[in-house]
C-alpha cells in the first residue's frame, strides 16, 4: 500500500469522526492491565503511560545496548556537526523518540496519539510511552510530552525532523501550548543513514536499516500502515486490546532501534576515525567510505579521512575524493598521483574528463608546467573526439565539456607560444 493510499484511507476514517465514542464509553483498562501501565489524570482528563526497562545485556540484532552507556560526545559531533562544541553533552541528554499518528498528511486533522521515549538513566535503558486514550485529553498528553523535552537535550529520531516534529508543533499550537523555549537540538538518523550507507541499501526505511545494518527482523509486529486504523477502531469502542498492545510493541521496537542504529553508526565512525590509534576495534560492517570521509573532514579529522580513503583506492570515487582533498591542502604533487590513478582505472568518461582537467589545472596554475598541462588537455581532447566519432548519438551529452576543453587547449597553446 502506497503513501497516497494510506492517506486516502485515513482521510476517509477521519471524515467519519461522528462515530467516535465519548471518553467515558472507551475502556482503556484491558490495555492498561496487559501492559502494567498507569493512568495519569488531571481533572476529567486522563492518559495512559507504560514504562519498560531493558537489561544492559539485551542485544538488538547484532548491537549490544550496553554500549549505549559509553557514547563518546566527540564522535557524536561527526554525526551532528551543528552540535555546539561548548555544549557539555552527556549521555543523559540524549532523548530517543518516536510518534504514532492518525495519518501522513501532517495537517490540522492529524493527531499524535502515542509518543515513545527512550533514555539511559542510572546505567539502565528505560522507555516511557504515552497513549492518548481519548481525544479530549490531548492537552494533558502534550504537556506530558513537553515535560520530557528539557532545555539542552538532544532529540534522536528517524525522519522526525521533517515529519514527527512538525506534527507535534502543530498540535502544540492548536492547543495553545508553547514549545519555543524547549526546542532541542535534533539528530535525525534518517539523514546520517543515507550518508553512511549510501548506495548500499535498497531504501532507507527504518525496517530496511534494521535488516541490513542491525541484522534485526521483527516478528509478529503490527505493520505501520494499520496503526491509525486500529486507533480509530479503539476510539469507536471496539475491543482491539490485542492490536493496541501490538502497537505499543511496534513503537517500542522503533525507539530501541533508534538507540541501536545510533550505536552502529558511532561504531563505524569510531572505526574510521581512530582505527590507527586504538587497538582492538572490530570492523563494524559495510559503509560508504567517501561519505564517511566527508563527515570526518567536516569535523576536522583530515588525516583520519585520508587514511580511511587510502584503504579503498580500488574505488574510483575514492581516488577522485583523495585528489581533491590533497589539492585543497595544497599538496599538489600528491593530488596528481591520485588523479593519474583515476585516469588509469576509470571506465567512466565523465570521471576521465574530470581527472585530466584537474591535472591540467594543477600543472598550469600551481606547478607552472605548461607542457604537461597541454599534454593532459590534448589527451582528453583526443578522447572526446574519439567518443564523438564512435558514439555520435552521445555527442550532445558532453557538449559543454567539449567547448571548455577546446577553449582551454587554445589558451594553453597561446601561452606556450
Secondary structure, 3 states (H helix, E strand, C coil): CCHHHHHHHHHHHHHCHHHCCCHHHCCCHHHHHHHCCEEEEECCEEEEEEEEEECCCCEECCEEHHHHHHCCHHHHHHHCCCCCCCCCCCHHHEEEEEEEECCCCCCCCCCEEEEEEEEEECCEEEEEEEECCCHHHHHHHHHHHHHHCCCCCEEEECCHHHHHHHHHHHHHHHCCCCCHHHCCEEEEHHHHHHHHCCCCCCCCCHHHHHHHHHCCCCCCCCCHHHHHHHHHHHHCCCCCHHHHHHHHHHHHHHHHHHHHHHHHHHHHHHHHHHCCCCCCCCCCCCCCHHHHHHHHHHCCCHHHHHHHHHCCCCCHHHHHHHHHHHHHCCCHHHHHHHHHHHHHHCCCHHHHHHHHHHHHHHHHHHCCCHHHHHHHHHHHHHHHHHHHHHCHHHHHHHHHHHHHHHHHHHHHHHHHC
